[in-house]
Amino acid sequence: MTIDQLLDFLINKRLPLIRLDLFEDKLEGTKLEHLVLNNQSENLRNKLFSNFENWFSNININPNSRNNYSDERKLFQKTNYASCWYCSTHESVAMWNLFSHPNSVSVRINYHTLIKALQSSEIQLSYPSKKPLKIGNVKYTIFRNAESEEQLNKVDFVQGFIKDESFQHENEFRILLEIENIQERNSIGEEHLLKENLINWDKDHDLKVIHFEFSKMKEIPFEIVFHPRSNSWHRNNIMYLLKNSNLNITTSESILSDILN
């Protein structure tokens, strides 16, 4: 969490949910059925055309079904927002290096305490949704090895909570929110609008972030963990901010400080 994000967290008592299409993993929202179909189709294609050199290099198996799954994934990414947490009892050098810099902090909270807060009626969203928050651990599998649905338990591999094993170092717990598909601009008769109005309409409807706000944040025991390479003045300034925020938030130094300094 950057200083800007920390200030937003303290002042507005909220945390962000980021739209899935903005994540590094472009296969966010992949379905198990899509993985299996892709692998089965590619295996069949290799068997059928392996002896024909490059003559059939542009031929694909099951293109329509695979394209439909791809379109479904893209829509899912546009209508789903996630808050991602590292779920572990220990710190990770890799996570600090990948997702932060020395002026960053991490927010720590007990797993069961967070779930209890999320399941209460004390959470407010910055954008309305008829669907409840989904919470759970991400399941990891080797995408290229998914060759049958029987091989993988569909109950364990829920859309939005599936990632390739190459991301397993994240050990991710996820909060997921789905909204209704936002109205397309061509449905409002854009030929009757000025270009500047269209630009404003796009900005208003291009929701990259949705926030969830804790109405009783004082009752939630959050903890701020300083980056292992943070400076003392940086830590002192943050502790000063916390002291004046009147919130139930403690601070601690990273247990990796001695290793990384």
Backbone bond lengths (Angstrom), bond angles and torsions (degrees), N, CA, C in turn:
res aa  C-N    CA-C-N  psi(-1)  N-CA   C-N-CA  omega(-1)  CA-C   N-CA-C  phi
1 M - - - 1.458 - - 1.530 108.77 -
2 T 1.346 116.56 125.96 1.462 121.06 178.40 1.529 109.84 -76.36
3 I 1.322 116.25 171.23 1.462 120.28 178.33 1.525 110.65 -62.34
4 D 1.331 117.25 -41.15 1.466 120.47 177.23 1.523 110.89 -58.62
5 Q 1.313 116.07 -44.43 1.466 120.28 179.82 1.524 111.23 -67.16
6 L 1.333 116.15 -37.17 1.460 119.86 177.85 1.529 110.85 -63.97
7 L 1.329 116.50 -43.73 1.466 120.26 178.39 1.523 111.26 -61.49
8 D 1.313 116.36 -42.25 1.463 120.03 178.06 1.530 110.17 -62.86
9 F 1.308 116.18 -40.33 1.463 121.93 178.41 1.528 110.94 -61.85
10 L 1.337 116.99 -44.10 1.459 121.32 -176.86 1.524 112.54 -74.91
11 I 1.326 116.16 -43.16 1.470 120.06 -175.16 1.521 111.76 -76.17
12 N 1.324 115.93 -46.46 1.467 120.11 -174.84 1.528 113.77 -97.42
13 K 1.331 115.60 -4.66 1.480 121.30 176.99 1.529 111.26 54.74
14 R 1.316 115.02 50.98 1.461 119.58 -175.80 1.523 110.51 -146.95
15 L 1.326 114.73 163.29 1.461 122.37 175.89 1.526 109.03 -131.56
16 P 1.340 117.07 149.07 1.469 119.84 -174.98 1.524 113.86 -88.66
17 L 1.319 114.79 147.40 1.463 123.46 166.98 1.524 106.04 -112.06
18 I 1.324 117.83 123.14 1.460 122.94 -174.27 1.526 110.10 -99.91
19 R 1.340 115.84 139.31 1.467 120.18 179.64 1.527 110.33 -63.78
20 L 1.318 116.57 136.96 1.466 121.25 -170.34 1.523 114.03 -63.53
21 D 1.333 118.45 -29.74 1.465 118.85 -178.41 1.524 111.96 -70.64
22 L 1.335 118.02 -7.89 1.460 121.91 178.28 1.529 111.88 -93.81
23 F 1.322 117.36 -2.59 1.454 121.41 -179.13 1.532 110.75 -78.82
24 E 1.328 115.08 159.65 1.471 121.05 178.64 1.525 111.50 -62.28
25 D 1.325 116.74 -39.30 1.464 122.09 -177.68 1.523 109.76 -78.34
26 K 1.321 117.04 107.04 1.466 121.45 -176.97 1.527 112.63 -77.64
27 L 1.330 117.46 -2.69 1.464 121.03 175.78 1.527 111.45 -101.82
28 E 1.343 116.42 17.07 1.466 119.92 174.38 1.528 109.18 -55.59
29 G 1.323 116.93 136.78 1.460 120.69 178.52 1.513 114.14 84.09
30 T 1.331 116.79 8.79 1.462 120.04 178.05 1.525 110.46 -65.81
31 K 1.330 115.50 140.48 1.460 120.74 175.95 1.526 110.41 -92.38
32 L 1.310 115.63 150.32 1.460 120.34 176.62 1.521 111.03 -58.26
33 E 1.343 116.49 -40.10 1.462 121.02 -179.56 1.525 111.86 -61.74
34 H 1.339 116.13 -34.35 1.465 121.02 179.47 1.527 110.50 -68.09
35 L 1.318 116.33 -42.89 1.467 120.23 178.62 1.522 111.13 -60.56
36 V 1.326 115.00 -46.58 1.466 119.92 -178.75 1.518 110.83 -63.12
37 L 1.343 116.89 -45.55 1.466 120.63 -179.30 1.522 111.07 -62.38
38 N 1.322 117.53 -43.07 1.468 120.77 178.24 1.528 111.12 -59.03
39 N 1.314 116.51 -48.51 1.466 120.22 -176.89 1.521 112.17 -68.27
40 Q 1.328 116.82 -41.61 1.463 119.74 177.82 1.524 110.88 -63.55
41 S 1.332 116.36 -41.00 1.463 120.86 -179.01 1.517 111.50 -66.38
42 E 1.322 117.01 -42.62 1.459 120.55 179.96 1.530 111.21 -68.12
43 N 1.322 116.85 -38.65 1.471 119.79 177.65 1.528 111.10 -64.12
44 L 1.338 115.90 -41.60 1.465 120.09 178.77 1.520 110.62 -66.31
45 R 1.308 116.62 -41.25 1.472 121.12 179.09 1.528 110.68 -61.23
46 N 1.317 116.53 -42.58 1.468 120.02 179.46 1.524 111.96 -64.45
47 K 1.320 116.32 -37.74 1.468 119.96 179.33 1.526 111.65 -68.90
48 L 1.339 115.99 -40.22 1.462 120.08 -175.95 1.518 112.79 -73.33
49 F 1.338 116.26 -37.65 1.463 119.06 -169.62 1.525 113.94 -117.00
50 S 1.323 117.50 12.21 1.465 119.58 -176.63 1.525 112.83 -64.67
51 N 1.327 117.67 -23.64 1.470 121.19 -177.54 1.524 113.58 -96.11
52 F 1.333 116.55 6.60 1.467 119.29 -175.33 1.524 112.71 -111.54
53 E 1.310 116.35 21.09 1.469 123.12 178.67 1.528 109.73 50.09
54 N 1.329 118.50 -123.81 1.463 120.81 -175.30 1.526 113.54 -101.90
55 W 1.325 117.66 10.11 1.464 119.82 -175.60 1.530 111.78 -62.91
56 F 1.337 116.77 -34.22 1.457 120.35 -175.74 1.537 111.44 -115.18
57 S 1.315 115.52 29.64 1.470 119.67 -174.54 1.524 113.03 -64.22
58 N 1.336 118.09 -24.54 1.462 120.79 -177.55 1.526 113.38 -98.48
59 I 1.317 117.03 5.12 1.462 120.48 179.73 1.530 109.50 -86.84
60 N 1.332 116.08 130.94 1.459 121.21 178.61 1.521 109.98 -117.58
61 I 1.307 116.56 151.93 1.455 123.28 177.56 1.532 108.84 -98.63
62 N 1.324 116.62 134.25 1.472 122.62 179.09 1.530 113.34 56.71
63 P 1.334 118.64 45.56 1.468 119.30 -176.55 1.523 113.70 -63.06
64 N 1.336 118.08 -38.88 1.463 120.22 -177.05 1.527 111.90 -64.04
65 S 1.311 116.22 -48.48 1.468 120.22 -179.91 1.525 111.00 -63.81
66 R 1.318 116.45 -40.02 1.460 119.95 -179.06 1.524 111.12 -68.73
67 N 1.331 116.77 -38.24 1.463 120.46 176.18 1.527 111.05 -65.04
68 N 1.324 116.99 -38.70 1.466 120.64 178.72 1.525 110.90 -62.67
69 Y 1.324 115.90 -42.76 1.468 119.80 177.40 1.533 110.91 -63.84
70 S 1.337 116.80 -38.62 1.468 120.47 179.04 1.519 110.88 -64.68
71 D 1.339 116.78 -42.85 1.467 120.84 177.93 1.527 110.72 -63.49
72 E 1.319 115.72 -39.54 1.464 120.29 178.79 1.527 110.85 -64.08
73 R 1.340 116.10 -39.45 1.459 120.15 178.16 1.527 111.10 -64.41
74 K 1.333 117.19 -42.40 1.467 120.79 -179.77 1.523 111.02 -63.71
75 L 1.332 117.16 -39.89 1.463 120.64 177.37 1.528 110.16 -65.89
76 F 1.322 116.14 -40.66 1.466 120.64 178.18 1.528 110.34 -60.15
77 Q 1.330 116.62 -42.08 1.462 120.78 179.59 1.527 111.69 -64.01
78 K 1.322 117.22 -33.33 1.462 121.74 -178.34 1.528 112.87 -78.21
79 T 1.315 116.93 -18.98 1.468 120.29 -174.47 1.527 112.89 -117.18
80 N 1.325 117.33 7.95 1.457 120.81 179.39 1.524 110.95 -126.67
81 Y 1.315 115.18 139.79 1.459 123.20 -175.56 1.528 108.84 -127.71
82 A 1.326 115.74 140.93 1.467 118.66 -174.31 1.526 112.25 -133.24
83 S 1.317 114.25 145.72 1.463 122.80 167.06 1.522 106.37 -113.62
84 C 1.321 116.54 123.09 1.467 121.07 -170.89 1.529 110.68 -110.44
85 W 1.323 115.45 133.89 1.456 122.23 -177.33 1.529 110.01 -126.82
86 Y 1.314 115.27 144.76 1.465 120.91 173.48 1.521 107.51 -84.39
87 C 1.306 117.15 118.68 1.468 122.33 -173.60 1.523 109.70 -103.75
88 S 1.330 115.97 102.29 1.462 119.73 -178.21 1.525 109.51 -166.53
89 T 1.311 115.80 160.80 1.464 120.74 175.78 1.527 111.41 -92.05
90 H 1.332 117.25 -1.58 1.462 120.37 -179.64 1.529 110.16 -133.39
91 E 1.319 115.62 158.23 1.458 121.05 178.10 1.528 110.26 -79.85
92 S 1.333 114.19 161.13 1.466 120.08 -178.61 1.523 109.84 -128.82
93 V 1.323 116.30 124.67 1.465 120.64 175.05 1.522 110.16 -59.60
94 A 1.323 116.37 -41.73 1.469 120.78 -179.14 1.521 111.44 -60.41
95 M 1.333 117.56 -42.75 1.465 120.33 -178.16 1.525 111.26 -67.58
96 W 1.324 117.28 -40.77 1.465 119.34 176.04 1.529 110.70 -61.45
97 N 1.328 117.03 -45.00 1.466 120.75 -177.06 1.523 112.71 -69.07
98 L 1.315 116.91 -36.13 1.464 120.90 -175.57 1.523 113.20 -79.08
99 F 1.321 117.42 -35.82 1.460 119.55 -168.27 1.525 114.24 -121.23
100 S 1.321 117.95 19.28 1.461 118.52 -178.73 1.521 110.56 -158.04
101 H 1.329 114.58 177.96 1.461 122.02 172.17 1.527 106.73 -139.42
102 P 1.343 119.80 173.16 1.467 120.96 -172.57 1.524 115.95 -56.70
103 N 1.328 118.21 -22.93 1.462 119.98 178.48 1.524 112.91 -91.43
104 S 1.319 116.60 9.10 1.460 120.61 -179.88 1.530 111.03 -90.89
105 V 1.314 114.33 167.22 1.461 121.18 172.69 1.527 107.90 -135.75
106 S 1.299 116.28 165.28 1.462 119.65 170.48 1.524 108.46 -117.79
107 V 1.318 115.33 150.74 1.461 121.49 176.41 1.516 107.61 -102.82
108 R 1.318 116.20 125.65 1.465 120.82 -178.03 1.529 109.70 -116.10
109 I 1.324 115.05 140.44 1.459 120.89 175.77 1.523 108.33 -152.16
110 N 1.315 115.92 148.45 1.454 120.70 177.30 1.522 110.30 -61.25
111 Y 1.320 115.93 136.59 1.471 122.86 -176.59 1.528 111.72 -53.60
112 H 1.313 117.65 -50.69 1.464 121.70 -175.76 1.531 111.20 -70.81
113 T 1.323 116.82 -32.68 1.462 120.38 177.53 1.521 110.68 -66.06
114 L 1.335 116.53 -41.64 1.462 120.51 178.90 1.526 110.84 -64.20
115 I 1.328 117.20 -45.31 1.465 120.53 179.80 1.525 110.53 -60.71
116 K 1.325 116.93 -42.54 1.465 120.91 179.12 1.524 110.91 -61.04
117 A 1.345 116.47 -41.53 1.467 120.36 179.09 1.522 111.16 -66.25
118 L 1.330 116.95 -39.60 1.463 121.03 -179.10 1.525 112.06 -69.56
119 Q 1.314 116.90 -31.69 1.458 120.90 -177.87 1.522 112.77 -85.60
120 S 1.319 116.59 -7.37 1.461 120.28 177.82 1.524 109.47 -80.77
121 S 1.307 115.35 174.34 1.473 120.58 178.81 1.520 110.97 -92.27
122 E 1.326 116.73 18.00 1.463 121.10 -174.93 1.521 112.36 -100.69
123 I 1.339 116.24 17.80 1.460 122.21 177.44 1.524 108.77 -109.87
124 Q 1.329 116.48 130.69 1.458 121.19 177.47 1.521 109.48 -120.12
125 L 1.331 116.23 139.66 1.461 121.83 -177.82 1.521 110.86 -102.78
126 S 1.334 116.07 145.91 1.467 120.34 178.79 1.521 112.06 -77.63
127 Y 1.332 116.80 -12.20 1.467 121.93 177.06 1.522 107.29 -137.90
128 P 1.331 117.32 131.17 1.473 119.39 -174.53 1.522 112.71 -68.23
129 S 1.305 115.09 145.60 1.461 121.59 175.20 1.524 108.63 -144.07
130 K 1.319 115.52 136.33 1.463 120.35 178.43 1.526 111.45 -79.83
131 K 1.330 115.63 -10.83 1.462 119.92 -176.16 1.528 110.55 -104.42
132 P 1.315 117.44 144.17 1.468 120.62 -179.81 1.524 111.79 -73.69
133 L 1.314 115.49 161.63 1.457 120.34 173.71 1.524 109.83 -63.54
134 K 1.330 115.91 139.86 1.460 121.05 172.43 1.525 107.60 -103.22
135 I 1.294 117.04 134.37 1.459 120.84 -179.09 1.526 109.68 -131.96
136 G 1.326 115.97 143.14 1.457 118.69 179.46 1.514 112.30 166.94
137 N 1.308 115.40 172.19 1.461 121.85 178.71 1.524 110.75 -85.02
138 V 1.313 115.86 141.91 1.463 121.57 175.68 1.530 108.76 -73.04
139 K 1.326 115.50 138.42 1.463 121.37 176.53 1.531 108.94 -100.62
140 Y 1.315 116.61 137.92 1.462 121.84 -177.31 1.526 110.31 -112.82
141 T 1.320 114.72 138.95 1.458 120.46 175.04 1.523 108.42 -149.26
142 I 1.301 117.24 163.71 1.468 121.02 177.01 1.522 107.48 -83.83
143 F 1.323 116.77 105.99 1.463 121.00 -173.75 1.525 112.46 -53.92
144 R 1.320 116.67 -43.89 1.468 120.11 -174.35 1.533 112.29 -70.55
145 N 1.342 117.48 -11.97 1.466 120.79 -179.71 1.524 113.30 -100.34
146 A 1.332 117.35 -0.10 1.468 120.38 -179.09 1.527 109.14 -79.04
147 E 1.319 116.43 98.09 1.464 120.67 -173.81 1.521 113.48 -112.90
148 S 1.334 118.35 -7.19 1.468 120.73 175.67 1.521 108.93 -156.04
149 E 1.342 115.41 144.89 1.457 119.64 179.73 1.523 111.27 -68.97
150 E 1.338 117.02 -26.54 1.459 120.52 178.03 1.526 110.92 -68.95
151 Q 1.327 115.01 -27.20 1.464 120.54 -178.90 1.531 110.81 -65.87
152 L 1.332 116.77 -32.28 1.455 122.49 -177.95 1.524 109.25 -121.31
153 N 1.298 117.18 134.31 1.460 121.98 -179.02 1.526 109.90 -72.13
154 K 1.335 117.05 115.59 1.463 120.92 -177.16 1.525 112.01 -62.05
155 V 1.327 116.75 -27.98 1.463 120.12 178.97 1.528 110.19 -64.48
156 D 1.323 116.75 -33.90 1.462 121.58 -178.47 1.524 112.97 -81.77
157 F 1.332 117.19 -20.26 1.461 120.18 -174.94 1.528 109.51 -114.28
158 V 1.334 114.77 84.84 1.459 122.65 -176.75 1.524 109.32 -93.84
159 Q 1.330 116.91 140.02 1.464 120.69 179.51 1.531 110.19 -55.80
160 G 1.325 115.56 132.72 1.455 120.73 -176.73 1.517 113.15 93.14
161 F 1.344 116.43 -12.22 1.459 121.23 179.96 1.529 110.96 -126.41
162 I 1.348 116.12 26.77 1.461 121.85 178.47 1.530 109.12 -118.85
163 K 1.325 117.27 131.65 1.457 120.74 174.40 1.527 109.07 -141.48
164 D 1.327 113.85 157.52 1.460 119.47 177.75 1.529 109.99 -68.77
165 E 1.320 115.48 152.40 1.461 121.16 -177.19 1.532 112.35 -60.38
166 S 1.319 117.40 -21.22 1.468 120.61 179.09 1.531 112.07 -64.79
167 F 1.351 117.61 -14.91 1.467 121.95 177.35 1.526 111.91 -100.38
168 Q 1.313 117.40 10.00 1.462 120.69 -171.64 1.525 113.03 -63.97
169 H 1.327 117.09 -23.45 1.465 119.84 178.53 1.530 112.02 -62.03
170 E 1.345 117.04 -18.95 1.465 120.93 -179.37 1.528 112.08 -74.82
171 N 1.320 117.35 -24.11 1.476 121.70 179.58 1.533 110.17 40.79
172 E 1.307 115.99 59.36 1.464 122.06 -162.45 1.523 114.65 -89.18
173 F 1.334 113.54 134.53 1.457 122.91 165.21 1.520 106.24 -105.35
174 R 1.314 117.03 136.95 1.466 120.02 -169.95 1.527 112.46 -130.51
175 I 1.329 114.58 141.03 1.463 122.43 170.55 1.520 106.26 -109.86
176 L 1.321 117.41 122.61 1.464 121.53 -172.72 1.523 110.10 -122.75
177 L 1.325 115.21 133.93 1.465 121.54 176.92 1.516 109.34 -125.18
178 E 1.319 116.66 130.96 1.462 121.86 177.25 1.521 109.52 -110.68
179 I 1.329 116.06 133.64 1.458 120.86 176.37 1.524 108.87 -115.72
180 E 1.321 115.78 167.91 1.456 119.39 176.62 1.521 109.37 -71.26
181 N 1.326 116.25 151.87 1.457 120.82 179.61 1.520 109.91 -61.20
182 I 1.327 116.87 123.61 1.461 121.20 -178.12 1.521 110.18 -69.47
183 Q 1.316 114.88 139.67 1.465 121.53 -176.95 1.527 111.46 -53.59
184 E 1.319 115.70 132.71 1.459 120.37 177.47 1.527 110.40 -72.30
185 R 1.327 116.41 145.71 1.462 120.06 -175.49 1.531 112.44 -63.40
186 N 1.360 117.29 -30.04 1.463 118.15 -177.58 1.523 112.74 -72.18
187 S 1.345 116.78 -8.31 1.460 118.98 178.76 1.524 112.16 -86.89
188 I 1.337 117.64 -3.89 1.463 119.03 -178.67 1.529 111.08 -104.24
189 G 1.318 117.45 7.22 1.462 120.54 179.19 1.513 112.15 73.80
190 E 1.344 116.15 60.03 1.463 120.25 -173.27 1.523 113.06 -63.46
191 E 1.335 116.88 -18.67 1.468 118.52 178.65 1.520 111.76 -67.33
192 H 1.329 116.95 -13.72 1.463 121.12 -179.57 1.528 112.47 -99.74
193 L 1.345 117.35 5.66 1.455 120.64 -175.88 1.523 111.10 -117.60
194 L 1.340 115.75 151.16 1.455 120.87 173.84 1.527 109.68 -71.12
195 K 1.343 116.26 153.26 1.460 119.91 -178.18 1.530 111.88 -60.58
196 E 1.356 116.86 -38.45 1.464 118.37 -179.76 1.531 111.63 -65.99
197 N 1.339 115.89 -30.58 1.465 119.15 176.46 1.526 110.87 -69.66
198 L 1.338 115.58 -36.71 1.464 119.64 177.42 1.526 110.84 -65.14
199 I 1.340 116.08 -39.83 1.460 120.28 178.74 1.524 110.21 -62.32
200 N 1.332 116.45 -44.43 1.464 120.40 178.32 1.524 111.33 -64.46
201 W 1.336 116.08 -37.88 1.466 120.20 179.92 1.528 109.92 -64.63
202 D 1.335 116.00 -42.46 1.462 120.20 179.16 1.532 111.31 -62.65
203 K 1.349 116.33 -41.63 1.459 120.12 -179.98 1.522 111.19 -63.64
204 D 1.324 115.74 -42.49 1.463 120.28 -178.40 1.522 112.30 -66.89
205 H 1.330 116.34 -29.37 1.461 119.93 -174.45 1.534 113.36 -104.76
206 D 1.324 116.20 1.15 1.465 119.62 177.84 1.527 108.54 -95.33
207 L 1.309 116.10 78.87 1.460 121.69 -175.37 1.525 110.47 -81.33
208 K 1.314 116.21 101.31 1.462 119.88 178.09 1.528 111.65 -84.39
209 V 1.331 115.80 -27.75 1.464 121.08 -176.19 1.527 110.00 -136.78
210 I 1.321 115.79 137.95 1.461 122.52 169.18 1.524 106.71 -122.72
211 H 1.325 116.91 135.60 1.464 120.18 -178.52 1.527 111.04 -102.93
212 F 1.322 115.02 146.46 1.462 118.50 167.74 1.525 108.36 -115.28
213 E 1.321 114.57 130.90 1.456 122.30 -171.78 1.527 110.51 -107.80
214 F 1.330 115.32 137.54 1.464 121.29 177.20 1.526 108.70 -92.74
215 S 1.320 117.38 112.65 1.465 120.27 -178.40 1.528 111.75 -72.40
216 K 1.341 117.38 -23.83 1.464 121.45 178.69 1.527 109.57 -124.43
217 M 1.319 115.14 55.98 1.463 120.01 -174.43 1.531 112.12 -64.98
218 K 1.341 117.27 -27.38 1.462 120.21 179.81 1.523 112.04 -61.22
219 E 1.327 116.10 -25.18 1.465 120.37 -176.76 1.531 112.61 -88.61
220 I 1.335 116.35 -3.85 1.463 119.96 -177.38 1.534 109.00 -102.47
221 P 1.315 118.74 120.01 1.474 121.80 -174.26 1.531 113.63 -79.66
222 F 1.324 115.85 73.21 1.460 119.73 174.77 1.532 109.70 -73.94
223 E 1.315 115.23 155.68 1.461 121.46 176.16 1.522 108.84 -134.45
224 I 1.325 116.38 135.44 1.460 122.04 176.19 1.528 108.67 -97.48
225 V 1.334 116.07 124.74 1.468 121.16 177.39 1.525 108.32 -108.38
226 F 1.311 116.69 124.39 1.460 120.94 -178.56 1.525 110.95 -75.92
227 H 1.313 114.88 148.52 1.465 120.69 176.46 1.530 109.35 -59.05
228 P 1.322 118.81 140.63 1.473 120.69 -178.65 1.525 114.04 -60.30
229 R 1.335 117.79 -20.55 1.467 120.53 179.02 1.533 111.82 -107.48
230 S 1.307 118.04 17.81 1.467 120.83 -178.15 1.528 110.87 -72.29
231 N 1.338 115.62 154.24 1.461 122.05 178.56 1.531 110.38 -88.84
232 S 1.314 116.40 157.48 1.467 120.71 -177.97 1.524 111.53 -63.76
233 W 1.351 117.90 -39.41 1.464 119.46 179.96 1.524 111.10 -64.58
234 H 1.325 115.87 -33.85 1.466 120.64 177.69 1.530 109.79 -65.54
235 R 1.308 117.03 -45.26 1.463 120.98 179.19 1.523 111.16 -64.68
236 N 1.327 116.68 -41.16 1.469 120.48 -179.78 1.524 111.64 -63.79
237 N 1.327 116.76 -40.64 1.466 119.92 179.52 1.529 111.62 -64.63
238 I 1.304 115.90 -40.37 1.468 119.20 179.27 1.524 110.46 -68.03
239 M 1.320 117.56 -40.41 1.465 119.88 178.09 1.525 110.96 -63.93
240 Y 1.331 116.53 -34.03 1.468 120.31 175.78 1.528 110.47 -64.97
241 L 1.324 116.42 -44.02 1.466 120.37 177.55 1.524 111.15 -60.08
242 L 1.309 116.12 -43.94 1.462 120.28 -178.60 1.522 111.47 -65.90
243 K 1.314 116.27 -38.25 1.458 120.43 179.45 1.517 111.16 -61.32
244 N 1.329 116.09 -34.25 1.464 120.27 -178.34 1.526 113.27 -93.44
245 S 1.302 116.96 -0.75 1.470 119.71 -179.66 1.520 112.34 -85.65
246 N 1.336 116.19 -15.44 1.465 120.93 179.30 1.524 111.83 59.18
247 L 1.335 115.91 36.07 1.460 121.10 178.78 1.529 109.95 -115.65
248 N 1.297 115.36 157.84 1.464 121.40 -178.89 1.527 110.21 -85.24
249 I 1.341 115.84 65.69 1.464 120.97 -177.11 1.525 109.42 -124.33
250 T 1.309 116.25 123.23 1.458 121.51 177.97 1.530 109.71 -98.31
251 T 1.320 115.95 171.00 1.467 120.65 178.19 1.529 109.71 -129.00
252 S 1.315 115.07 156.39 1.464 120.51 174.81 1.521 108.79 -153.84
253 E 1.317 115.32 153.75 1.458 120.04 175.80 1.522 109.66 -87.40
254 S 1.305 115.04 152.60 1.460 120.29 179.98 1.526 110.55 -65.52
255 I 1.324 116.25 139.09 1.467 119.97 177.09 1.528 111.38 -73.15
256 L 1.337 115.76 -7.13 1.465 120.48 179.81 1.530 112.47 -94.11
257 S 1.340 117.31 2.21 1.465 120.74 -176.55 1.521 112.03 -57.91
258 D 1.323 116.76 -43.03 1.471 120.17 -178.48 1.525 111.85 -67.91
259 I 1.323 116.31 -29.14 1.464 120.34 -178.37 1.521 111.44 -77.02
260 L 1.332 116.72 -38.61 1.461 121.27 -171.04 1.520 113.75 -98.26
261 N 1.326 117.97 1.59 1.468 120.10 179.69 1.529 110.85 -119.42
